[in-house]
Every structure is written in C-alpha cells, then in structure tokens.
Amino acid sequence: MPRVVIVGAGFAGYRAARSLRRRLGEQYETVLVNPTDYFLYLPLLPEVAGGVLDPRRLAVSLTATLPGVRLVLGSVHGIDLAARSVHYVDPEGHAGALAYDRLVLTVGSVNKVLPVPGITGHAHGFRSIPEALYLRDHLIRQVELAAMTDDPQERAARLTFVVVGAGYTGAEVAATGQLLTRSLLRHQPALRDTPARWLLLDRAPRVLPELRPRLSRAAARTLSRRGVDIRTGTSVSMATTAGVRLTAGEFVPTRTVVWTVGVRPDPLTDELGLAAVDGRIRVDEFLAVPGHPDVFACGDVAAVPDLTRPGRLTAMTAQHAERQGKAVARNVAASFGHGTARPYRHRDLGLVVDLGGWTAVAEPLGVPLTGFPAKAVTRAYHVIAMPANRFRVLLDWMADAVTRRPAVQLGLVRSSAVPLGRAGHEAPRPPAATVR
C-alpha cells in the first residue's frame, strides 16, 4: 500500500492529513508523525494564560478527528531523503523509522531567540500549552508573593510584567494578562491600591505593525487606557534575575519576562540539506521541493511563493498554513494520478486580534473594525475555524462573562520544563533506528 508520511500536526499538517484521507481513501496509507496526540489551536492560547479557557479546549484529538489516519507519536530527529525514510523517537525513548512514498513536511516553527545576554535563562516563550499554563501560574504566584512582602521594591518588581514583542501574540498576551492581574489585585486586601505595571516593548514604530495604522492606533489606545505602558522603538538589551535593561538604558526590576518577538522554522529543516530561504525550505508554487518530486513542504517551514504578490513569500500565518495544507493534499493526490495539481494561490482574508474583555481589532475582507463589533467577528471566526471543541469554548466564554476567573495555581508546569528556545521536536538521538 503506498504510504504518505506527514511530519507535524500544526495547521498545515492537520489540514493536509484530513484532506489526504478524503482524497486517497483506504487504498493509500496516510501516516501523521507528531510528538503529541493533539492539534493545538494556537490563536486562543493567550486566553489559557489569562484564565479564560480551559487548556483542553485548544487541544483537538488527532485520533478522534482524523479517522483513517495512522498517528505515530514521536519526535522526528532525521530524514533520509535517499532512502525515503523518516527517523523518530517515541515518548518512551524508543527509536523508529517509517518508509514513505510521499513525504509532507509541516513541522512548523519555534520561538525566535535573539542573542540578548541572559534572555534564555530569565524569559519564557509562548507557543505551547505548557508555556501558557506556566505563565498563568506565574502571574498568580507573583501577585500572591507581592501581597506577602513588606518590601516596597520587591513588591513593585513582582507586580511588573514585561512582554517583549508587540505583534499579535505579544499584544494579546499583554491584554489578557493585564485583565487577569487586575482581577487578582481586587481580591488581595494588601494590594487593592497597588496597580500592576505592564510593559509592552517592540523595536517597531507601532504595536501590531502588520495591521493598517488606524487599527494599530486603536489597539494601542485600548491597551494604554488599561494601563499598559507601550514602548515602541525599544527592546531588551540584557536580562537578569533582578530585571531587564532596556535598549534605551533604563533598568526595569521585574520577575516576569515573556518573549514573543517572532518565530523561526523548526531547526529540523537545517539538517535536511535542502535549499532554503531564511531557514524556510524552498518549494515551488505547487508546494513541491525542487529536485525531490516525492517531497512536499508547506506552512511556516516552507518558503512558498506568493502568486498574489510576485517576488514575495507567503506570510507565516495560520491562515496560509491551513490553506496550504489543503492545497498540498490535492497536489500529493495528483502525484499519484488522482486529480490535477494546482499552484497555491490565496489572498489574505483579513486579520483578527483579541484584546480581552469586550474589545478587539479586526480587518475581515479589508473592512476595519474595532470595539465590540470586532470582538464579535473575532470570536465568530475562531468558532468557525476550530475543527472541534466549539461548544466547550463557547461555554467557557459564557462562564467568564458572568463568573470570577479561578485564581489558584495548578502547579502542573515548572519553569525548568519550558526553557526559551527549546524546539518542540527535540529528543535524544537513538543509537540506531528500526524500520516499521
């Protein structure tokens, strides 16, 4: 039976697996290799850190929603393109290998870490459920410890929260995090008159530079009204246990640094020896890797030419990744003689940014929206885009609107378990691999 192996179950990999199974049926084997048994709906991750959503809402079961697709739990550490085999290590450290007839690389991206002294030891990224759970616990813990101390300087440092990167993730983390700490302070008698200080830093001249200026200004006004100190043209030059030094020279005492400056392709791509553009695997408009007709790549890991903007690459967004997953499934099926291959072409349908509470900024189909209308569009989009768990997400949103958020630490994730810069696929390299 011909076998298609898909590496990675992000937006691109999940959609590719789902579409391939429908197109090829039972005469072909579709195998999905992923370190976890779920697809993570990343856009709502800030609401997990903010205590709005249960983390299970964002974890979509692969086996339940991809019938007929064989799931192999494992972290891929090598691919032999000549032998057509994928080598991985399962969660218990056992080595394995999979032969393939077609390979689809959708390993996605990881946190981009810049060479800032001390940043890897004192900051945390934000691209996984463990990182979101850790941040939620950390925010609650800092408020509780601030209430315990009589030292005004220590209290101020614990109630100062620094978010580096004012793109989509950074703006949403600052927005939801500020609302959470404000709620926590109300129920701490010793801190009722002590506001939390949130700093949002970015080297860009404005927050959310991907949006048109009008929406960027609206988002900045919303955050500023809540007390978020926005510093554009500014970043961190050094991080220590006591705080961070800004590029402008100011030292900010803090115990919390959230790193959201961007992403880079998964380091696995560096080991393949394939032509790349800024670390992304070069592919043609059909999402095929030149010189390797049996290998395809899409999503954040692939440098996909943007046919709507000649000479440029598609952005590393969930919108493009999901649609490229669908397109690569069609073209892989065509390589087996089922259907006709088509070039990938998609014009951006717009962007949504949730700012917590009842506010958001959105640009559906080029129409700028702010405030509650944008919030309604944002939540409607997420409900439609999620492949499962929609009803439970709606229940959590309704509960958050009428009840107080739980303010207890779960203690499930320690700081050492979520170091900044660790790639999701990393695992011990086995001494040998066995073909399965």
C-alpha positions as CSV (number, residue, x, y, z in Angstrom):
1,M,0.0,0.0,0.0
2,P,1.5,3.4,-1.0
3,R,2.3,5.5,2.1
4,V,2.2,9.2,2.6
5,V,4.0,10.4,5.8
6,I,3.2,13.9,7.2
7,V,5.6,15.3,9.7
8,G,3.9,17.7,12.1
9,A,0.3,18.3,13.1
10,G,0.1,22.1,13.2
11,F,-2.4,24.0,11.0
12,A,-0.8,22.8,7.7
13,G,-0.2,19.2,8.8
14,Y,-3.6,18.7,10.3
15,R,-5.4,20.0,7.3
16,A,-3.2,18.0,4.9
17,A,-3.9,14.8,6.8
18,R,-7.6,15.4,6.8
19,S,-7.8,16.3,3.1
20,L,-5.5,13.5,2.0
21,R,-7.6,10.8,3.7
22,R,-10.7,12.1,1.9
23,R,-8.9,12.3,-1.5
24,L,-7.0,9.0,-1.4
25,G,-9.3,6.7,0.6
26,E,-8.3,3.3,2.0
27,Q,-6.1,2.4,-0.9
28,Y,-3.3,4.6,0.5
29,E,-1.9,4.8,4.0
30,T,-1.8,8.3,5.5
31,V,0.6,8.5,8.5
32,L,0.9,11.5,10.7
33,V,4.0,11.8,12.9
34,N,3.7,14.2,15.9
35,P,5.1,14.5,19.4
36,T,1.6,14.9,20.9
37,D,-1.8,13.3,20.2
38,Y,-3.5,16.6,19.6
39,F,-3.6,19.6,17.2
40,L,-3.2,22.8,19.1
41,Y,-5.4,25.8,18.2
42,L,-2.7,28.4,18.8
43,P,-4.7,31.7,18.3
44,L,-6.6,31.2,21.5
45,L,-3.6,30.3,23.7
46,P,-3.5,33.8,25.3
47,E,-6.9,33.1,26.8
48,V,-5.5,30.0,28.5
49,A,-2.8,32.1,30.1
50,G,-5.5,34.7,31.1
51,G,-7.6,32.1,32.8
52,V,-10.5,32.4,30.3
53,L,-10.2,29.0,28.6
54,D,-9.5,25.5,29.9
55,P,-6.4,24.3,28.0
56,R,-8.2,21.2,26.9
57,R,-10.4,23.3,24.7
58,L,-7.5,24.1,22.4
59,A,-6.2,20.5,22.2
60,V,-8.1,18.8,19.4
61,S,-7.7,15.0,19.4
62,L,-6.0,13.7,16.3
63,T,-7.3,10.2,16.5
64,A,-10.9,11.4,17.1
65,T,-11.0,13.9,14.3
66,L,-8.8,12.2,11.7
67,P,-10.4,8.8,11.2
68,G,-8.4,6.6,8.9
69,V,-5.2,8.5,9.6
70,R,-2.5,6.5,11.4
71,L,-0.9,8.5,14.2
72,V,2.7,7.8,15.2
73,L,3.7,9.6,18.4
74,G,7.2,10.7,18.1
75,S,9.7,13.5,17.7
76,V,11.4,13.4,14.3
77,H,15.2,13.8,14.5
78,G,16.3,12.9,11.0
79,I,15.1,12.2,7.5
80,D,17.0,10.1,4.9
81,L,15.8,11.6,1.6
82,A,17.8,9.0,-0.4
83,A,16.4,6.0,1.4
84,R,12.9,7.6,1.7
85,S,12.7,7.1,5.5
86,V,11.7,9.3,8.5
87,H,13.5,8.6,11.8
88,Y,11.9,9.4,15.1
89,V,12.0,8.7,18.9
90,D,8.7,7.9,20.6
91,P,7.7,9.4,24.1
92,E,9.4,6.5,25.9
93,G,12.7,6.9,24.0
94,H,12.4,4.0,21.6
95,A,13.7,4.6,18.1
96,G,11.7,4.0,15.0
97,A,11.6,4.7,11.3
98,L,9.0,5.0,8.6
99,A,9.4,4.4,4.9
100,Y,7.4,6.7,2.6
101,D,6.3,7.0,-1.0
102,R,5.5,10.7,-0.4
103,L,6.7,13.0,2.4
104,V,4.9,16.2,3.5
105,L,7.0,18.4,5.8
106,T,4.8,20.6,8.1
107,V,7.0,20.8,11.2
108,G,6.1,24.4,11.8
109,S,8.1,27.0,13.8
110,V,9.6,27.6,17.2
111,N,10.3,30.7,19.2
112,K,12.9,33.0,17.6
113,V,15.6,33.7,20.2
114,L,17.9,36.7,19.7
115,P,21.4,36.9,21.1
116,V,20.4,39.0,24.2
117,P,22.5,38.3,27.3
118,G,20.5,36.4,29.9
119,I,17.3,36.2,27.9
120,T,17.2,32.4,27.6
121,G,17.7,32.0,31.4
122,H,15.2,34.6,32.5
123,A,12.4,34.8,29.8
124,H,9.8,32.3,28.6
125,G,8.3,31.9,25.2
126,F,4.6,31.4,24.4
127,R,3.8,28.8,21.8
128,S,2.5,25.8,23.7
129,I,0.0,24.7,26.4
130,P,2.8,24.1,29.0
131,E,4.1,27.7,28.4
132,A,0.6,29.1,28.7
133,L,-0.1,27.2,31.9
134,Y,3.2,28.2,33.3
135,L,2.6,31.8,32.6
136,R,-0.9,31.7,34.2
137,D,0.5,30.1,37.4
138,H,3.4,32.5,37.4
139,L,1.2,35.6,37.2
140,I,-0.9,34.4,40.1
141,R,2.2,33.5,42.1
142,Q,3.7,36.9,41.6
143,V,0.6,38.6,42.9
144,E,0.4,36.3,45.9
145,L,4.1,36.8,46.7
146,A,3.7,40.6,46.3
147,A,0.9,40.5,48.9
148,M,3.1,38.7,51.3
149,T,6.1,41.1,51.3
150,D,6.5,44.4,53.2
151,D,9.4,45.4,51.0
152,P,8.1,48.1,48.5
153,Q,10.8,47.5,46.0
154,E,10.2,43.7,45.9
155,R,6.5,44.3,45.7
156,A,7.0,46.6,42.7
157,A,9.2,44.2,40.9
158,R,6.8,41.3,41.4
159,L,3.9,43.4,40.1
160,T,5.9,44.5,37.0
161,F,5.3,42.3,33.9
162,V,7.4,42.8,30.7
163,V,6.2,41.5,27.3
164,V,8.9,41.7,24.5
165,G,7.3,41.8,21.1
166,A,4.2,43.7,20.2
167,G,2.9,41.6,17.3
168,Y,-0.3,39.5,17.5
169,T,0.9,37.2,20.3
170,G,2.5,39.9,22.4
171,A,-0.4,42.3,22.2
172,E,-2.9,39.5,23.1
173,V,-0.7,38.2,26.0
174,A,-0.4,41.8,27.4
175,A,-4.1,42.4,27.0
176,T,-5.3,39.1,28.7
177,G,-2.6,39.1,31.3
178,Q,-3.3,42.7,32.4
179,L,-7.0,41.8,32.9
180,L,-6.1,38.7,34.9
181,T,-3.7,40.6,37.2
182,R,-6.3,43.4,37.7
183,S,-8.8,40.8,38.8
184,L,-6.3,39.2,41.1
185,L,-5.4,42.5,42.8
186,R,-9.1,43.2,43.6
187,H,-9.1,40.2,45.9
188,Q,-5.9,40.9,47.7
189,P,-6.6,43.4,50.5
190,A,-3.0,44.3,50.8
191,L,-2.8,45.2,47.1
192,R,-6.1,46.9,46.4
193,D,-4.5,50.3,45.9
194,T,-1.4,48.9,44.2
195,P,-1.7,48.7,40.4
196,A,0.2,46.1,38.3
197,R,2.6,47.5,35.8
198,W,2.6,46.0,32.3
199,L,5.3,47.0,29.7
200,L,4.9,46.0,26.0
201,L,8.1,46.5,24.1
202,D,8.9,46.4,20.4
203,R,11.6,47.8,18.1
204,A,8.9,48.6,15.5
205,P,7.5,52.1,15.4
206,R,4.0,50.9,16.5
207,V,2.2,48.0,18.0
208,L,0.8,45.4,15.6
209,P,2.7,46.7,12.7
210,E,1.1,44.1,10.5
211,L,-2.2,46.0,10.7
212,R,-3.1,49.2,9.0
213,P,-2.2,52.3,11.1
214,R,-5.8,53.0,12.1
215,L,-6.3,49.6,13.7
216,S,-2.8,49.7,15.3
217,R,-3.6,53.0,16.9
218,A,-7.0,51.7,18.1
219,A,-5.2,48.7,19.7
220,A,-2.6,51.0,21.3
221,R,-5.3,53.2,22.8
222,T,-7.2,50.3,24.3
223,L,-4.1,48.9,25.9
224,S,-2.9,52.3,27.1
225,R,-6.3,53.0,28.7
226,R,-5.9,49.8,30.8
227,G,-2.5,50.9,32.0
228,V,-0.2,49.0,29.6
229,D,3.0,51.0,29.1
230,I,3.8,50.7,25.4
231,R,7.4,51.4,24.4
232,T,7.9,51.3,20.7
233,G,11.4,51.5,19.2
234,T,12.6,49.7,22.4
235,S,13.6,46.2,23.3
236,V,15.6,44.4,25.9
237,S,19.4,44.5,25.9
238,M,20.0,42.3,28.9
239,A,18.0,40.1,31.3
240,T,19.0,39.2,34.9
241,T,17.3,37.7,37.9
242,A,16.5,41.2,39.2
243,G,15.0,42.5,35.9
244,V,15.8,43.7,32.4
245,R,17.8,46.5,30.9
246,L,16.1,48.3,28.0
247,T,17.9,49.4,24.9
248,A,17.3,53.0,26.0
249,G,19.4,52.3,29.1
250,E,16.6,52.1,31.7
251,F,16.7,49.1,34.1
252,V,13.3,47.7,35.0
253,P,13.1,45.5,38.1
254,T,10.8,42.6,37.3
255,R,10.3,38.8,37.8
256,T,8.4,38.3,34.6
257,V,9.6,38.5,31.0
258,V,7.5,37.0,28.2
259,W,9.3,36.6,24.9
260,T,7.1,37.0,21.8
261,V,9.4,38.6,19.2
262,G,8.6,36.1,16.5
263,V,9.2,32.7,15.2
264,R,11.7,30.8,13.1
265,P,11.3,27.5,11.2
266,D,11.8,24.3,13.2
267,P,15.6,23.5,13.4
268,L,14.9,20.1,11.8
269,T,15.0,21.9,8.5
270,D,18.7,22.9,9.0
271,E,19.6,19.2,9.0
272,L,18.0,18.2,5.7
273,G,20.4,19.8,3.3
274,L,17.6,21.3,1.2
275,A,17.7,24.7,-0.4
276,A,16.3,27.3,1.9
277,V,15.3,30.9,2.1
278,D,15.8,32.5,5.6
279,G,15.7,29.0,7.1
280,R,12.5,28.0,5.3
281,I,12.6,25.1,2.8
282,R,12.3,26.4,-0.8
283,V,9.3,25.0,-2.7
284,D,7.7,25.8,-6.0
285,E,4.1,27.1,-6.5
286,F,2.9,23.5,-6.2
287,L,4.5,23.2,-2.7
288,A,6.9,20.5,-4.1
289,V,10.6,20.6,-3.1
290,P,12.7,21.1,-6.3
291,G,14.8,18.1,-7.1
292,H,12.7,15.8,-4.9
293,P,9.4,15.0,-6.6
294,D,8.3,12.8,-3.7
295,V,8.8,15.6,-1.0
296,F,6.4,18.4,-0.3
297,A,6.5,21.2,2.3
298,C,4.1,23.9,3.5
299,G,3.2,26.0,6.5
300,D,5.8,28.0,8.5
301,V,8.6,25.7,7.5
302,A,8.2,26.4,3.7
303,A,9.2,29.4,1.6
304,V,6.1,29.4,-0.5
305,P,6.0,31.9,-3.4
306,D,3.1,34.3,-3.1
307,L,1.5,34.4,-6.5
308,T,-0.7,37.3,-5.5
309,R,2.5,39.4,-4.7
310,P,5.1,38.4,-7.3
311,G,8.6,38.1,-5.8
312,R,7.5,37.7,-2.2
313,L,6.8,34.8,0.0
314,T,3.6,34.0,1.8
315,A,3.5,35.1,5.5
316,M,4.0,32.6,8.3
317,T,0.3,32.7,9.5
318,A,-2.2,30.1,10.5
319,Q,-4.4,31.3,7.6
320,H,-1.8,30.5,5.0
321,A,-0.7,27.3,6.7
322,E,-4.2,25.8,6.8
323,R,-4.9,26.6,3.2
324,Q,-1.5,25.3,2.1
325,G,-2.3,22.1,3.9
326,K,-5.4,21.6,1.8
327,A,-3.5,22.6,-1.4
328,V,-0.6,20.1,-0.7
329,A,-3.1,17.3,-0.2
330,R,-4.6,18.0,-3.6
331,N,-1.2,18.0,-5.2
332,V,0.1,14.9,-3.4
333,A,-3.0,13.1,-4.6
334,A,-2.4,14.4,-8.1
335,S,1.2,12.9,-7.9
336,F,-0.5,9.5,-7.5
337,G,-2.7,10.2,-10.5
338,H,-5.8,11.4,-8.6
339,G,-6.9,14.8,-9.8
340,T,-4.8,17.7,-11.2
341,A,-2.1,19.6,-9.3
342,R,-2.8,23.3,-8.9
343,P,-0.5,26.2,-7.8
344,Y,-1.1,27.6,-4.4
345,R,-2.8,31.0,-4.6
346,H,-4.6,32.7,-1.7
347,R,-5.3,36.3,-0.9
348,D,-5.3,37.2,2.7
349,L,-8.9,37.4,4.0
350,G,-8.0,39.7,6.9
351,L,-6.8,39.6,10.5
352,V,-8.3,39.5,14.0
353,V,-6.6,40.4,17.3
354,D,-8.4,39.8,20.6
355,L,-7.7,42.4,23.2
356,G,-9.6,40.7,26.0
357,G,-12.8,41.8,27.7
358,W,-15.2,43.1,25.1
359,T,-12.7,44.6,22.7
360,A,-10.7,43.6,19.7
361,V,-9.5,44.9,16.4
362,A,-10.2,43.1,13.2
363,E,-10.0,43.5,9.4
364,P,-12.3,41.0,7.8
365,L,-12.1,41.2,4.0
366,G,-10.4,44.6,4.3
367,V,-13.1,46.2,6.5
368,P,-11.5,47.8,9.6
369,L,-13.4,47.1,12.9
370,T,-12.8,48.0,16.5
371,G,-14.5,47.5,19.8
372,F,-17.4,45.2,20.3
373,P,-18.1,44.6,16.5
374,A,-14.5,43.5,16.1
375,K,-14.9,41.2,19.2
376,A,-18.0,39.6,17.7
377,V,-16.2,39.0,14.4
378,T,-13.1,37.7,16.2
379,R,-14.9,35.1,18.3
380,A,-17.1,34.0,15.4
381,Y,-14.0,33.5,13.3
382,H,-12.4,31.3,16.0
383,V,-15.5,29.2,16.5
384,I,-15.8,28.6,12.8
385,A,-12.0,27.9,12.3
386,M,-11.7,25.4,15.2
387,P,-12.0,21.8,14.0
388,A,-13.6,20.6,17.3
389,N,-14.4,21.7,20.9
390,R,-16.5,24.6,19.7
391,F,-19.3,24.1,22.2
392,R,-17.0,23.8,25.1
393,V,-15.2,27.0,24.1
394,L,-18.5,28.9,23.9
395,L,-19.4,27.6,27.4
396,D,-16.0,28.8,28.8
397,W,-16.6,32.3,27.2
398,M,-20.1,32.5,28.7
399,A,-18.9,31.4,32.1
400,D,-16.1,34.0,32.0
401,A,-18.7,36.7,31.2
402,V,-20.7,36.0,34.4
403,T,-18.3,34.5,36.9
404,R,-15.0,35.2,38.5
405,R,-12.0,33.5,37.0
406,P,-10.4,30.8,39.2
407,A,-7.3,32.3,40.8
408,V,-5.3,29.3,42.0
409,Q,-2.0,27.9,40.9
410,L,-2.2,24.4,39.4
411,G,1.5,23.7,39.7
412,L,1.5,21.4,36.7
413,V,4.4,23.1,34.9
414,R,7.7,24.3,36.4
415,S,9.9,26.9,34.9
416,S,12.6,24.4,34.0
417,A,10.1,22.5,31.9
418,V,9.6,25.4,29.4
419,P,13.0,26.9,28.7
420,L,13.0,29.6,26.0
421,G,14.3,28.3,22.6
422,R,13.7,24.6,23.0
423,A,12.4,23.2,19.8
424,G,9.3,21.1,20.0
425,H,10.8,18.2,18.1
426,E,14.0,17.8,20.1
427,A,14.6,14.4,21.6
428,P,17.6,12.2,22.4
429,R,19.2,10.8,19.3
430,P,18.9,7.0,19.3
431,P,21.9,4.7,18.6
432,A,20.1,3.1,15.7
433,A,16.7,3.0,14.1
434,T,14.4,0.1,13.2
435,V,12.2,0.2,10.1
436,R,8.5,-0.3,10.8
